[in-house]
Amino acid sequence: MPDLLTQLEEYGRQLDEQAGDLTVAAPGRRMARDRRTVQRPFLVAAAAALVTFVAIGAAAWLIRNEPPTLGDTTVAVPETWTTWTADDGVVSDCACQMAMAPDGSFWIVGFDGISRYDGQGWQRIEPPRPFGEGYPAVAPAPDGSVWVSGASYLAQYADGVWDPVIEAGYGADEGDPLSFAWLEVDAEGRVWTNLNDEDGRIEDGAFVPTELALTADDVGFVAPEGVGILATAPDGSIWLGIGDSIAGVEGALLEYDGERYLAHDLGGVRAAVFDDDGTGWFIVNATTADSWMFGREQWADPGLYRRDADGDWYHLTTADGLPGYRLSDLILAPDGALWISTADGTVTRYQPGTDPEAGVRVEIATRHFATDEFKRLEYPPPTEAPAYP
């Protein structure tokens, strides 16, 4: 733009110089003019107008394209809560366990069936046969298929077909049927489970007992008795949940940094996930009337807990939008939304927004717990290296 303006100005200057050299006729004679000299004043005016027009247009273009000046204030994104129920297609008996498939779909299993959310709505999928007694589980595989477990079988679902269906079988005396206790699929597509108190994996359609010696990050890790792995934080710390009434750490949430345990007084944590920035999310289920029989009087108030990167704790309840307190599972989606299922057959998506003060701030006391002392209770830290056979 500056080069064009310079050229136009130079051209106008030359026209002005030429316009000054006019021929004047003697008195009594008709003035003789060259045709070009008559047109020059008009050309000079036109060129000047063009220069002015271009300059105004350039200024307007610069003003239009200049980024707006933002103040110090930013628009806060509000948190949102969305809850689906049986009326929307969610399994109605119990939304027991959730899983997110590689394609972004969500799968829910309950005692009365399976539900899948594709981003638009929920679809009910019938399992190969009723789950029966036991706790159903679901686990997506890297190839896009989904595995589920009933009380006495495992099954793989792909392209609308259940195949294979793997039977748990019967005990040595052909009495009661065996059952699968848990289900995981690792990054290699291997299916890990537990059958009749034996850990192992599925090979060629059959269960093969396997000695597991895995770290907390590996699928198939078997935590020491009374301790369950909940999540691994971005800093590498391992977070564990304590079972009922272990001497000295009842109702605690353990954080293991590789050297020592930190016992946080947050009892009853059922599931936990961490954001990339280190923010942790924890759900605490509601206790029942007979909880005192199992030492659950040490559990914290039910709800959703957030621990930010600075170590501050916040408690979110039904007053914030939580649908209830019979919580069963928790998943963190790539977009930062939390998905929470309940034993009442509801699924809630919670988008935290940008408000750092969501929930009520609470004090959660922390106690250091030496590793050696923990070992004396016969619950060693999970430090063994992976050893897949």
C-alpha positions, -999 to 999 in steps of 0.1 A, spaced: 0 0 0 28 26 8 44 20 -27 11 26 -45 6 59 -26 41 71 -34 37 63 -71 4 82 -73 19 112 -55 49 113 -79 25 111 -109 5 140 -96 36 161 -91 46 155 -127 12 165 -140 13 197 -119 47 207 -135 34 200 -170 1 220 -163 21 251 -155 35 255 -191 5 270 -210 6 289 -243 -10 325 -241 -21 341 -275 -13 377 -284 -41 403 -282 -65 401 -310 -55 366 -319 -74 335 -310 -55 316 -282 -41 284 -296 -39 256 -270 -26 221 -272 -54 195 -265 -33 179 -239 -28 211 -219 -65 216 -217 -70 181 -201 -41 184 -176 -59 203 -148 -86 178 -148 -61 149 -147 -44 166 -117 -77 168 -99 -86 133 -106 -52 120 -95 -55 140 -62 -90 125 -56 -77 90 -63 -49 95 -38 -73 107 -12 -97 79 -18 -69 53 -16 -55 68 16 -90 68 33 -96 32 22 -62 20 35 -69 37 69 -103 20 71 -88 -14 62 -61 -10 89 -87 0 115 -110 -29 106 -83 -55 108 -66 -43 140 -73 -68 168 -97 -55 194 -81 -43 226 -92 -65 255 -94 -53 290 -81 -71 321 -114 -89 325 -121 -122 308 -154 -139 303 -158 -168 327 -172 -201 312 -200 -213 335 -200 -249 347 -227 -271 332 -245 -303 345 -264 -327 322 -281 -358 335 -296 -387 316 -319 -413 330 -338 -444 319 -362 -422 300 -332 -412 278 -320 -448 273 -296 -453 302 -297 -487 318 -323 -483 345 -313 -509 371 -278 -496 379 -253 -477 358 -226 -498 374 -195 -492 353 -186 -468 325 -160 -470 297 -150 -446 269 -142 -462 236 -115 -450 212 -142 -434 190 -153 -412 219 -185 -432 226 -195 -440 262 -206 -474 273 -225 -482 305 -233 -516 319 -260 -524 345 -277 -555 357 -304 -551 331 -282 -544 300 -259 -521 282 -262 -485 270 -240 -466 244 -238 -429 240 -226 -417 205 -227 -380 212 -263 -376 201 -282 -400 222 -283 -433 241 -288 -467 224 -297 -498 244 -277 -530 234 -287 -564 246 -259 -586 260 -256 -621 246 -276 -632 277 -285 -617 311 -256 -608 333 -270 -627 362 -255 -623 396 -223 -605 401 -210 -571 390 -211 -565 353 -180 -548 337 -172 -532 304 -138 -525 287 -131 -511 252 -103 -525 231 -79 -506 208 -95 -522 177 -128 -505 184 -146 -535 199 -159 -537 234 -157 -565 260 -182 -571 287 -184 -596 315 -214 -612 331 -214 -634 361 -202 -665 342 -190 -653 308 -170 -628 288 -181 -615 254 -167 -592 226 -190 -569 207 -180 -556 173 -201 -544 143 -233 -554 161 -223 -590 167 -213 -607 200 -183 -630 192 -166 -647 209 -186 -656 240 -162 -672 265 -177 -694 292 -163 -693 328 -171 -730 332 -176 -750 363 -156 -759 393 -137 -792 397 -168 -810 410 -190 -796 382 -210 -778 409 -216 -741 409 -205 -722 378 -173 -701 381 -174 -664 376 -153 -635 363 -145 -609 389 -130 -580 369 -122 -570 333 -95 -549 317 -81 -546 281 -45 -533 277 -30 -512 249 -20 -544 231 -56 -556 231 -50 -584 257 -79 -592 279 -71 -595 316 -96 -608 342 -99 -629 373 -116 -663 374 -123 -681 406 -98 -660 425 -71 -666 399 -57 -637 379 -50 -643 342 -58 -633 306 -78 -646 277 -57 -665 250 -73 -681 220 -107 -679 235 -98 -695 268 -87 -683 303 -50 -688 311 -39 -682 347 -10 -658 348 13 -645 375 9 -608 376 37 -585 387 27 -551 374 31 -515 383 1 -493 390 2 -479 354 -2 -514 338 -35 -530 331 -39 -561 353 -22 -548 384 -33 -566 415 -31 -544 445 -22 -557 479 -51 -571 499 -72 -543 514 -57 -516 490 -70 -506 456 -53 -486 429 -74 -456 420 -53 -434 397 -18 -422 388 -12 -384 389 8 -365 363 37 -362 388 39 -400 390 24 -403 424 1 -433 429 -33 -428 447 -48 -458 465 -80 -464 483 -80 -482 516 -105 -510 524 -126 -512 555 -108 -508 588 -71 -513 583 -54 -505 616 -41 -470 617 -54 -458 583 -91 -463 585 -110 -442 560 -79 -429 543 -69 -420 508 -33 -429 503 -8 -410 481 24 -429 474 53 -409 460 78 -437 457 93 -431 492 65 -427 516 27 -427 520 6 -397 527 -28 -406 542 -55 -380 533 -85 -382 556 -109 -388 527 -125 -422 534 -147 -441 510 -132 -429 477 -146 -452 450 -129 -437 419 -104 -410 410 -91 -393 379 -65 -365 373 -64 -336 348 -32 -329 329 -25 -299 352 -26 -322 383 -61 -314 395 -76 -346 410 -113 -356 411 -126 -381 436 -161 -396 442 -172 -408 476 -202 -431 477 -230 -428 502 -229 -452 532 -257 -475 541 -276 -480 574 -254 -509 584 -221 -492 574 -209 -492 610 -205 -530 607 -178 -525 581 -159 -497 596 -174 -472 572 -181 -446 599 -147 -433 589 -159 -424 554 -161 -388 543 -194 -370 534 -205 -383 500 -201 -363 468 -176 -352 443 -142 -338 456 -117 -317 437 -81 -313 448 -64 -285 428 -27 -283 420 -21 -262 451 -35 -290 473 -67 -272 482 -98 -294 485 -134 -286 474 -166 -306 480 -193 -306 453 -228 -319 463 -264 -320 450 -265 -283 457 -240 -278 429 -257 -302 404 -247 -337 414 -277 -360 408 -273 -380 439 -249 -398 462 -251 -435 452 -221 -430 429 -205 -458 410 -180 -447 384 -160 -416 372 -144 -409 338 -125 -378 326 -131 -371 289 -105 -355 266 -125 -323 266 -122 -320 304 -158 -331 311 -164 -355 340 -188 -383 335 -204 -397 367 -227 -428 369 -248 -438 398 -264 -470 412 -297 -453 405 -293 -457 368 -283 -421 360 -253 -407 340 -242 -371 345 -218 -350 325 -202 -322 344 -182 -295 325 -162 -276 352 -160 -244 332 -134 -218 344 -146 -211 379 -119 -222 403 -142 -219 433 -167 -245 423 -180 -264 454 -173 -256 490 -137 -255 502 -130 -282 529 -101 -291 551 -87 -326 544 -60 -335 570 -29 -353 557 -7 -376 577 27 -390 567 29 -427 568 63 -444 566 67 -471 539 83 -494 564 54 -490 588 30 -498 559 50 -529 550 47 -542 586 10 -542 581 17 -567 552 5 -542 525 37 -535 505 40 -506 480 34 -514 444 70 -511 431 75 -543 411 83 -540 374 60 -553 347 65 -590 339 41 -602 313 49 -639 305 
